[in-house]
């Protein structure tokens, strides 16, 4: 109890004197805050991208592609195969058989709004009428639904925000093809919001795809009938297809880019953290040097050496916490919800998403700041404990 009282007394003294040393303390706080801003903001990119990918699809929908294809871009399904897939058990049924949408996936080259001289690949999806029924999360927020059998299109909210010529009433020109934009839709923030949708049959004719598609989106009776549906298709000798739950397919699509962003962000943050740690060390060394006589006096009066060490470390942790809180606040108000788009390396097309500064990221940033503060204060704390009392008392 006596040791604790001593330690708390010295800690209170150190913390109260921080404003008197604000210029030197500010170096450490600003350096740590800068690291936290970069750390949290970069990881918020990965978190936002993952949220967009994982928020797409449902467990009670299955995506059927050619066996061996790792994305819709490399897949191919004939109309005959699509008809066979509609006969599979485990599918939801309507008046015309199994509820499934044979779909086409192509790429449009469109300029970005952020830079008119920069073009990007925007996915264009041809769907059948069942494709609308299968996606209850899709809703029109501006304009109307396109008419099947025409060159009308609807565009996702993310694509509408990121690329030019996608307002209602605009005409999208791709080669010799012209598409009339008649609506804007949203889909719970999923990847679909980066796409342009039109009639699959019209898209087949425009791109001379004959009677072939690239995937079939199938609506299951329930999530539990997935195994029945998959086993029947894989056992059918007329088919050579792979089947995945829709949500699992999209989640896997985002892993490569998320890992890349996280790795790069961690590397940058570590390099910046080294500089912030050196700043904290210099700050705390300066604090110890300017209070050498004070520390020596406390030790001469009987204060424990360990109390001095802990007090210096706590002061350094307070500076780290201050930097962490400031950096987290700047990252949240500066980046949370910021809309952008990036390349999905699986399909080589753009995915629009929003930065997500989550409580978990803020907690990680604060922990990172405290770690920098602790490391930055450790050596100065040990120096304070080893100061020779006689020589320290003689210092001016």
N, C-alpha and C positions, 0 to 999 in steps of 0.2 A: 504493500500500500504506500509506503514511504517513497519507493522508486517511482510508482505511478504518479504520485503528487508532484515529484520533482520534474518528471518528464512532461506532464501537462503544463506546468508553470513555464518551462523553457519553450515548449511549443507555442503557447499563447504569446509569449514575448516575441518570438521569431515572426509569427504570422502578423502581429500588430505592426511590426516594423517594415513589412513588405511595401506599403505605400511610400515610405521614405526612400526606398531603393527601386522605385518604379521604372526608371530608365533602364537599369541593368536587368531587372526582372522581366521587363517587357520584351527583351530579346528572346528569352526562353519561351514566354507565352506565345509570341507571334510565330516563332519557329515551329512550336508544337501544333499550334492552330493550323498553320499551313499544311503540315503533314496530314492532319486529320481531315481537312477539306479535300485534299487529293485522294486520300485513302477511301473516304466515304463516297465521294462523288464517282470515282472510277468503279467501285463495287456496286454502286447504285445502277450503273449501266447494265452490268451482268444480272443484277436482281430484276431489273425491269424487263430485260430480254427474256429471262427465264419465266417471269410471270406471264408474258405474252404467249410464249410457247406452251407452257403448262396450262394456261387458261383456255387453250383451244382444244376443241374436241370433247367427247363424252365417252364414258365407259360402255354405254349401251349403243354405240355406233362402231362399226368395224370398217377398216379401209383395206380393200383388196387390190393388190398390185401384182405385176408379173413376178414370178419367183426369181430371187436374186437381185431385184431392184431395191436400192436404198432410198429412193425418193420418187415422187411422181414424175420428175423430169426424165428419169431413165426407165420408166415403166411403159408397158403397152398391154392393152386388153382389147380383144376384138368384140364386136357386137354379139357374136354367137356366145362367147364366154360370158358376157354380161347377162344374157338371157338365162344361161345355165345357173349363174350365181343367184338370180332372183328365185330360183326353185329350191334353194337350200333350206333345210329345216332350221328353226331358230330365228327366222326373219319375221319382222312385223308384216302383216298382210293388209292390203287394201282391196278394193274391188277388182283390181287388175293383176293381183299376184303379190310377190314379195316387194316390200318397200325399199327400193335401192335406186341410186342415181349414178349412171355411168357418166364420167366427167373427163374433160380435156383440160390440159394445163399448158399454156404457152407464155411467152415473155414479150412484154411491150417495152420499148426504149423511150423513156419519157424524161424531160428535164426536171430538175429539182427546183422548188420555189426558192430555196436558200441560195442557189447559184444557177442562174439561167444557162450558163455555159457548161454545166455538169449534168450529164444524163445518168440514169440508173435503170436497172432492170426491174420492171413492175410486173408481178404475176397476173395473168388473165385466166380466169377459170370459166370453162363452159359447163353448165349444169343442165340437168333435166328438171321438169316440174317437181319430181320427187325430192330434188335437192333442197328446195325451199321448205317443204314439209318436214324434212329430216333435221332442219336447223332452226328450232324454235327460238334460239337466242338471237337470230337475225331479225332486225326490224328497220324499216325505212324511216330515216330522220329528216329527209328533205327530198322533195319530188315524189316519184312513184316507182313501183316495180316495173322492170322491163317486160315487154311483150315477147313471148317465145315465137320464134320464126322470123324475127326482125334483127336489124343491126343495132338495136338499143342495148345499152349497158347500164349497170349500176356500179358505183365505186364505194369502197370501204372508207370509213371516216378517216383512218390513218393515211391512206393514199391521197385522199382529198386534201388533207392538211399539208402533205409533203411535196406534192407534184403539181405542175401546172396543167391547164386545160382539162381539169377534172371537175369543174363546176357544172351544176345542172344547166343544160342548154349548150354546153361546149361540144365540140366534135373532136374525137381522138383519131388522129391519122397514123396508121402503121403500114408502111409500104403503100399498096394500092387499096388498103382497107380503110373504111371510115366508120367510126362507131359513135352513135349519138348518146351522150350522157343524159339519163332521165331521172336519176335518183342517187342518193347517198344513203348508205346503210351502216349500222353498227352491229357488233356481235360480241358484246361483253368484253371488249378490249383484246380479243384474240387475234391471231395471225390473219384471219380472214379479212380484217379491217384494212389490210394492206393490198387487197386484191381488187381486181375489176371482174365483175361477173356478167356473163351473157348466156345466150342459148347455146347448148353444146352442138346441136345440129348446124346452126349457123356458123359457129366457129370451125367446125369440121370443113365446111365448104370454103371458108375464107382461107384456111391454111392447107387445103388439099390433103386432108387426113383420111379421106375415104370414109369407111365405116368403122373406124377404130377409135378407141379412147385410151386413157392412160391409167385410170383407176375407177373403182366402183365404191361408192360410199353406201354402206348397208345399214339399215336401222334394225336393231335386234329387238326381239320381244321384251327382253330385259338384259341386264348386264350378265346374268347367270347363264344365258343361252349362248354365250360366246363360244364356249368349247364345242358345243354341238354343231354350231355353224362352221367353225374352223375345221373340225375333224371331217365333216362331210365334204367340204371343198378340197382338202388336201388328199382325201382318199379317192376323189373322182378322177378317173384316168383321162377324162376329156379336158382337164384343166391343169395348168402349170402356174400356180399362183401362190403368193404369200399373203397371210392375213394378220393384221395387227389391230388392237383396239385403237380407235382414232386418237384418244388422248395420249396414249403411250407413244404413238408414232410422232406426234408433234413434240412431246417432251424430249424424245431422243434427238430430234432435229436441232435442238438448241444447245446440246451438251458441248460440242466442239467449240463454238464461239464463246460460250460462257466460261469454259476453262481457259481459253486464250485471254479473255478480258481480265479474269481474276488473276492469272499468272502475271500478266503485264502490270496490272495495278499493284499487286503485292511487291513486285520488283521495284517499281518507281517509288512506292511508299517506303520501302526499306532504305533505299539510297537517300531519300529526303530525311528519313528518321535519323540516319547517322549524323547529318548536319545539325538537326535539332538537338540531338543528345549532346554534341559538342557545345552547342550554345547553352544548354542547361548546365553542363559541367563548368563552363567558364563563369556563368552567372553565380552558381553556388560557391565556386572557389573564391570569387570576388566577395560574396557575402561572408564567407568564413574569414577571409583576410581582413576585411574591415571590422569584424567583430572579434578579432583575436584576443584582445585584452578582456573583452566581455566574457568570452568563453573561458579564458584562463581564470578569471575572477570567480566564475561559477564553480569551476572545478576546485579552486583553492578553498571555497566555502563548504566543500563537501558534496557537491552534486556529482552523481555517478557519471562515469565516462559514457556508459551505454545510453543514458538519458540525453546527453549531448548528441550522440550519433542519431538516435531516433528523431530528435527534434529537427535536425538538419534534413533528414530524409523526408519527414512530414512536410517541411516547408517546400522541398522540391516536388513532392506529390501534389501539394496545393497549386503550385505553378503549373504542373502538368494537367491537373483537373481544370484549371482555368482555361488553358489552351484547348483542351478537349471540348469543353462546353462551347467556347467561342467557335471553334472549327466545326463542330456538329451543327450549331445553329446556322452558320454561313452555308454549309452544305445543304441543309434542309430547305432553307428559304431561297437559296440560289439555284438548286437543281431538282428538287422533288417535283415531279409532274412535268418536267421539261420534255417536250415531244421531239423525237428524232427518228431516224431510220438507219439501218445498217444492212450489210450483206449477210444473207444466210448461205453459208458455204455449201450446204447440202443441195440447194436448188439454184444457187447463183442468182438469186433475186432478192429484192429489198424486203425487209420486215420493219414496219413502223411500230414503235413502242415508246413508253414514257419512262424516264428515270424514276426509280423508286427508292427513296431514302427511308428505310424501315426502322422501327425501334431496335431491331437486332443490329443493324449497321451502326446506328448511333451508339449502342452499347459497346460494339467492337471498337469504334473510334475512341470512345472514352477509355476503354481498357488499354488501347495502344498508347494513348496520351499518358496514362498513369505509368505504364511500363517505361516510356521515355523519361518521365520525371524521376522514377526510381533509379534507373541506370545513371541518369545525369547527376543525381545527388549522392550516389554511393561513395565515390572516391572523395569528394569534398567532405562528406561526413566522417570518413575514416581519418582524413587529415585533421579535422577538428578534434577528433579524439586523441590524436597523437601529438598535438601541440605541446611543447615543453612549457610548463607553467611559468618558470622564472623568466625565460626569454620573452614569452608572450606578454607578461605583465609589464615589461620594459618598453614594449612597442608604443609608438606615439599614435 
